[in-house]
Amino acid sequence: MDKSEVGAALEAVRELFPATPLQLNEHLSKLYDATIYLKREDLTPVRSYKVRGAYNFFRKAIASGKTDRIFVCASAGNHAQGFAFACRHFGVKGVVFMPVTTPQQKIDKTRVFGGAFISIRLVGDIFDQCYKAAQDYVEEVQGAMVPPFDHEDIMEGQATVAAEILEQLPEGVVPDLIILPVGGGGLSAGVTSYLAGTVAKENFVFAEPTGAPSLKRALEKGEVVTLPKVDNFVDGAAVARIGALPFEALKQFSAEQVMLVPENAICCTMTDMLNIEGVVLEPAGALAIAALDLMEPDTIRGKTVVAVVSGGNFDFERLPDVKERAMRYRGVKKYFILRLPQRPGALRDFLNLLGPEDDIARFEYLKKSARNFGSILIGIETSSRENFTGLIERFDAAGLGFEDITENEILANLII
């Protein structure tokens, strides 16, 4: 990657916003006994780094005279907002394709940023279906596709994150570890290419959601692969196929450098950052921080670590689900199906089995017509996961029929 071109992109993007902060986070530094900086890309005007790549693409396209074509993008949300922001800035028309499952908050913000210069079309359940529809539309109208990650100008724009990091670190300090969230790979490709020769190859860590491991599977196979399905919870990184150009830049890395972060673990990070730091993160924005908890302590202890916080476009209507997932991951909330005898006092006997810190969060009869026994769905919250060990022992001692369905995805999704 040409560093002078990245420098030009960085100078140009200063027209839109100042450098995002590189903040020393005392809470995380103390927790992991390290010096941990957060690169706060959630503090751009569109609350994600995506505006950098989109702006750089438009800057170069317009400089080359492409002003009479309809610009088109496909995005789960953040690229769409950067795209819309750039359309309004340059005064050009654009069409945004978004998956039907995109959080409403991101759809509304995209409309705000683009104003009269953009229109939005909701197509498909996942990004890849949406992207195909956008490609078909570009061919139909002879428009100009603005890719979310698979383009040199996009990667060049995202590389400005790395340029800012080097400018903002204390003089003489080089990160021991840089943790990058991965969706389509544009950010990771840009940052690693720019920092080649400054940060050793083995000192990069890539964080992907467990339900969308497109980079890890590609590195394992040695070529780009298409995942048969993805979990769309981490919507900003739920990509079934890593970009071809980003993969060319990333194929030098080992699959072992990619950390797969469970979606529910990401929820723990989101709730911690909100409650402790007052920082609102979307699931993809919490990826790099959540990866810290999965790493061997000795690989972090005493090190200087930079984690890129990629976005903060979070719809608070999702907060109850995030809190629920976090509690289940920490083991302080469980769901059981109980088989209680249909006799007076049976419920009181069950309640006497609960400990002093156990609280019933949900209680629902599933089957009321049985003559001898009834099935009940019950959700229990407690203060420590160890409390469930004693509770289950008391269930067994009482001869209570029960099934723990907390980790049963099929039953949990259907019933809970």
Number of C-alpha atoms within 10 A of each C-alpha: 18 9 15 9 15 24 17 14 24 23 12 16 20 10 8 16 11 12 21 18 17 22 14 16 14 14 13 18 19 12 11 17 16 19 20 28 24 21 23 23 24 23 19 22 17 25 22 25 28 27 28 29 32 29 27 24 24 23 17 13 15 13 10 9 9 14 16 11 16 17 22 24 25 30 25 29 28 26 28 32 30 27 36 34 27 25 24 17 15 14 13 20 19 26 25 27 27 30 23 17 16 21 19 14 14 20 22 12 19 25 19 14 22 27 14 15 19 23 16 18 15 16 20 17 14 23 29 19 14 23 22 15 18 25 18 11 17 19 11 9 10 12 18 20 19 25 24 26 27 19 17 19 27 25 29 30 30 30 30 27 24 21 18 17 23 17 11 16 16 9 8 7 10 17 21 18 21 23 25 27 29 29 28 25 28 32 30 29 28 28 24 22 20 22 18 11 9 11 16 15 16 12 13 22 24 23 28 29 32 18 21 29 27 27 30 26 19 20 21 14 11 14 14 20 19 15 16 8 12 22 17 21 17 26 25 26 28 27 30 24 24 27 23 18 17 23 24 12 17 20 17 11 17 16 17 12 17 23 24 20 22 18 25 24 24 27 28 22 24 27 21 15 18 13 11 9 13 10 13 21 24 25 27 29 29 28 36 28 24 28 26 22 15 13 12 9 13 10 12 20 16 15 17 17 24 26 24 28 27 31 26 24 24 20 14 13 11 11 14 10 13 22 16 15 19 23 22 20 21 13 18 19 24 20 24 16 20 21 17 18 17 15 11 8 10 11 12 9 12 15 12 10 17 20 14 10 10 19 14 14 13 13 14 11 12 13 12 11 9 10 9 10 16 17 20 19 20 18 18 17 21 21 15 14 17 11 18 21 10 14 15 16 12 17 16 12 10 12 9 15 14 17 12 13 17 19 12 10 11 10 11 12 9 7 11 14
